[in-house]
């Protein structure tokens, strides 16, 4: 998770929503995966977990700096 500031912002926004008594949709999921620079194991593991749970993903925001594919 290189973009720790982005994760901090997401968590702060969720905290602000809670303080205001607002709730995000019930299927909101925040994931901070690892290993994107050495083997890229985090994102595929997350995708496999989503499939195992049978979760539907309508939208996905990736808060990571772009990198070149190897």
C-alpha positions, 0 to 999 in steps of 0.5 A, a space after each residue: 500500500 504505497 498510497 497510505 495518504 489515500 487510505 487515510 483520506 478514505 477512512 477519514 471520510 467514512 469517519 465523517 459520514 458516521 459522525 453525521 449519522 450517514 451510512 455508505 451503501 451496505 456493500 462498501 468494502 475498503 481493501 488495502 492490498 500489498 505486494 504490488 511491486 514484488 509478485 503482485 499477489 495482493 490484488 489477485 488474492 483480493 479478487 479470489 476472495 471476492 469470487 469465493 464470497 460471491 460478492 458483486 462488484 459494481 464499481 471499483 476505485 483503485 487508489 494506487 499509483 500506476 506502474 508499468 506491467 512486466 
